[in-house]
C-alpha cells in the first residue's frame, strides 16, 4: 500500500556568517518522509542537523528551497498561516525537553491545545490520555523540576503529539538520558509511530537509536545522503 508523503523538502540551502566568512551549512538538502516512517539523521557535531530540523519545521527560513508539509508549501505562507500549519501538523521534541518549569506536566501537555483554542476540560482530558499512554500519568500534577530526566522527556513527547501532528521532529531526543532510559524512549517513539502512522524525523548521535529506525540519513559538509 502506498503511504502518504507527509514531508517533502527540496534543494534546502542554509548558511551562516558574513560575506567574507560564509559557512554553507546545508547545500541543497532533499528529503521525503512518508506516513508512519521513522527516519534518523546522523552526522558530526556542528554538521547542521538542528538547522535542518528548524528549516523543515518552519522555524528557520532557508535561503533556498521548498518545504511541503502534507502538500502545503510552508515557507510560501504568511507568518500567521505558517504558525497555524506548524501547530496542526508538526510536533517538536528537544534534547533538553524545554518544558515550562512553572507549569505541571499536565499543563505543559495541555498548552498546544489551549493555544489552538480548545477548552481547558478538553485539553486536560487529552493531556491525561497521553500522559497515561507514555507511562507517567502518576506524575501529571508534578512540576518538571520534581521528576526524572526520562519522565520529562516522556512529557515532552506527549506535548509534541497532543495535536495529533503528521510528523514529529526530534532533536537528540535521547542525548541527555542514560542508556536504559534512552532505550525506553526509543521504544516509545517506535510504538507511537506504528500506532498512529505518525512520522518521526530524529537528529541523533545515538547509534542505538539510529539502528532501530526505518531509514537512516547522514549529513556532513552540508550534504544530506542515504547512510
C-alpha positions as CSV (number, residue, x, y, z in Angstrom):
1,X,0.0,0.0,0.0
2,X,1.3,3.4,-0.9
3,X,1.6,5.7,2.1
4,X,1.0,9.4,2.0
5,X,4.0,11.7,1.9
6,X,3.9,13.9,4.9
7,X,7.1,15.9,4.4
8,X,8.9,16.7,1.1
9,X,11.7,19.2,1.0
10,X,13.9,20.0,-1.9
11,X,17.0,22.0,-2.6
12,X,17.3,23.4,1.0
13,X,20.2,25.8,1.4
14,X,21.2,27.4,4.7
15,X,24.4,29.4,5.6
16,X,25.8,31.4,8.4
17,X,28.3,34.2,8.7
18,X,29.1,37.5,6.8
19,X,30.1,38.0,3.2
20,X,33.8,37.3,3.9
21,X,33.3,34.2,6.1
22,X,30.2,32.3,5.0
23,X,29.7,28.8,6.2
24,X,27.4,26.7,4.0
25,X,25.5,24.5,6.5
26,X,23.1,22.9,4.0
27,X,23.9,22.6,0.3
28,X,20.7,21.6,-1.4
29,X,19.3,19.1,1.0
30,X,16.4,16.9,-0.2
31,X,14.3,14.6,1.9
32,X,10.9,12.8,1.7
33,X,9.2,11.2,4.6
34,X,6.0,9.0,4.4
35,X,3.3,8.4,6.9
36,X,4.4,6.1,9.8
37,X,8.1,6.3,8.8
38,X,10.8,6.9,11.4
39,X,13.9,8.4,9.9
40,X,17.2,9.2,11.6
41,X,19.6,12.0,10.6
42,X,23.2,11.4,11.8
43,X,26.3,13.4,11.4
44,X,29.2,15.1,13.3
45,X,28.5,17.8,15.8
46,X,28.0,21.1,14.0
47,X,27.1,19.4,10.8
48,X,23.8,21.2,10.6
49,X,21.3,18.6,11.9
50,X,19.5,21.1,14.1
51,X,19.5,23.7,11.3
52,X,17.9,21.1,9.0
53,X,15.1,20.3,11.6
54,X,14.5,24.0,12.1
55,X,14.1,24.6,8.3
56,X,11.9,21.6,7.9
57,X,9.8,22.5,11.0
58,X,9.2,26.0,9.6
59,X,11.2,27.7,12.4
60,X,14.2,28.9,10.4
61,X,13.7,30.1,6.9
62,X,16.2,28.6,4.4
63,X,17.8,30.8,1.8
64,X,16.6,28.5,-1.0
65,X,14.3,25.5,-1.3
66,X,10.8,24.3,-0.6
67,X,9.3,22.5,2.4
68,X,5.9,20.8,1.8
69,X,4.0,19.6,4.8
70,X,1.2,17.3,3.7
71,X,1.4,19.1,0.4
72,X,1.4,22.7,1.7
73,X,4.4,24.9,0.9
74,X,5.1,26.1,4.4
75,X,7.5,28.9,3.5
76,X,5.1,30.3,0.9
77,X,2.5,31.0,3.7
78,X,2.1,34.2,5.7
79,X,3.7,34.0,9.2
80,X,0.3,33.5,10.8
81,X,-0.7,30.7,8.4
82,X,2.7,29.1,8.8
83,X,2.3,29.1,12.6
84,X,-1.1,27.5,12.2
85,X,0.3,24.8,10.0
86,X,3.1,24.2,12.4
87,X,0.8,23.8,15.3
88,X,-1.6,21.5,13.5
89,X,0.9,19.3,11.5
90,X,4.3,19.3,13.2
91,X,5.4,18.3,16.7
92,X,8.8,19.1,18.3
93,X,10.9,17.3,20.8
94,X,14.2,18.7,22.0
95,X,17.2,17.2,23.8
96,X,16.6,19.4,26.9
97,X,12.8,19.0,26.7
98,X,12.0,22.8,27.0
99,X,9.1,22.2,29.4
100,X,7.8,25.3,31.1
101,X,9.1,25.0,34.7
102,X,6.2,27.0,36.3
103,X,3.6,24.5,34.9
104,X,2.9,20.9,35.8
105,X,3.4,18.1,33.3
106,X,-0.3,18.1,32.6
107,X,-0.4,21.8,32.0
108,X,2.7,21.6,29.7
109,X,1.0,18.9,27.6
110,X,-2.2,20.9,27.5
111,X,-0.5,24.0,26.2
112,X,-0.7,23.4,22.4
113,X,-4.4,22.5,22.7
114,X,-5.1,25.8,24.6
115,X,-3.1,27.8,22.0
116,X,-5.2,26.2,19.3
117,X,-8.4,27.3,21.1
118,X,-9.5,24.1,22.9
119,X,-11.3,24.4,26.3
120,X,-9.5,23.6,29.5
121,X,-11.6,20.5,30.2
122,X,-11.0,19.1,26.7
123,X,-7.3,19.9,26.8
124,X,-6.8,18.4,30.3
125,X,-8.6,15.2,29.2
126,X,-6.4,14.8,26.1
127,X,-3.2,15.6,28.2
128,X,-4.1,12.9,30.7
129,X,-4.8,10.4,27.9
130,X,-1.4,10.9,26.5
131,X,0.4,11.0,29.9
132,X,-1.2,7.6,30.6
133,X,0.0,6.4,27.2
134,X,3.6,7.4,27.8
135,X,3.5,5.9,31.3
136,X,3.7,9.0,33.6
137,X,0.1,9.8,34.5
138,X,1.1,9.4,38.1
139,X,3.3,12.4,37.6
140,X,0.7,14.6,35.9
141,X,0.5,17.1,38.8
142,X,4.3,17.3,39.3
143,X,6.4,20.2,38.1
144,X,9.3,19.4,35.7
145,X,11.9,20.0,38.4
146,X,10.4,17.2,40.5
147,X,10.6,14.4,38.0
148,X,13.4,12.4,36.4
149,X,15.0,13.3,33.0
150,X,13.3,10.3,31.4
151,X,9.9,11.4,32.7
152,X,10.5,15.0,31.5
153,X,11.3,13.7,28.0
154,X,8.2,11.4,28.0
155,X,6.1,14.5,28.9
156,X,7.8,16.4,26.1
157,X,6.9,13.6,23.6
158,X,3.3,13.7,24.9
159,X,3.2,17.5,24.3
160,X,4.6,17.0,20.8
161,X,1.9,14.6,19.8
162,X,-1.1,16.1,21.6
163,X,-2.3,18.0,18.5
164,X,-2.1,14.7,16.5
165,X,0.6,16.1,14.2
166,X,1.5,14.2,11.0
167,X,5.2,14.4,11.7
168,X,7.3,14.9,14.9
169,X,10.8,16.5,14.6
170,X,13.1,15.4,17.4
171,X,16.5,16.9,18.1
172,X,18.7,14.5,20.1
173,X,15.7,13.1,22.0
174,X,17.8,10.7,23.9
175,X,21.0,12.7,24.0
176,X,20.6,13.8,27.7
177,X,19.5,10.4,29.0
178,X,21.2,7.3,30.4
179,X,21.4,4.1,28.4
180,X,18.4,2.4,30.0
181,X,16.1,5.5,29.8
182,X,17.3,6.1,26.2
183,X,16.2,2.6,25.3
184,X,12.7,3.2,26.9
185,X,12.3,6.5,24.9
186,X,13.5,4.8,21.7
187,X,10.9,2.0,22.2
188,X,8.2,4.6,22.9
189,X,8.9,6.5,19.7
190,X,8.7,3.4,17.5
191,X,5.5,2.3,19.2
192,X,3.9,5.7,18.7
193,X,4.9,5.8,15.0
194,X,3.3,2.3,14.5
195,X,0.1,3.0,16.4
196,X,-0.8,6.3,14.8
197,X,1.0,6.1,11.4
198,X,2.8,9.2,12.7
199,X,6.2,10.0,11.2
200,X,9.3,10.9,13.2
201,X,12.5,12.6,12.0
202,X,15.2,12.2,14.6
203,X,18.5,14.1,14.6
204,X,20.8,11.9,16.7
205,X,24.3,10.8,17.6
206,X,23.0,7.6,19.1
207,X,23.8,4.5,17.0
208,X,21.4,2.5,19.2
209,X,18.5,4.8,18.3
210,X,19.6,5.0,14.6
211,X,19.7,1.2,14.4
212,X,16.0,1.0,15.4
213,X,14.5,3.3,12.8
214,X,13.2,2.5,9.3
215,X,15.8,4.6,7.4
216,X,19.0,6.5,8.1
217,X,20.4,9.6,6.5
218,X,23.8,11.2,7.0
219,X,24.6,14.9,7.0
220,X,28.2,16.0,6.5
221,X,29.8,19.1,4.9
222,X,26.3,20.4,4.0
223,X,25.4,17.3,2.0
224,X,22.5,15.0,3.1
225,X,22.7,11.5,1.8
226,X,21.4,8.0,2.4
227,X,23.6,6.3,5.0
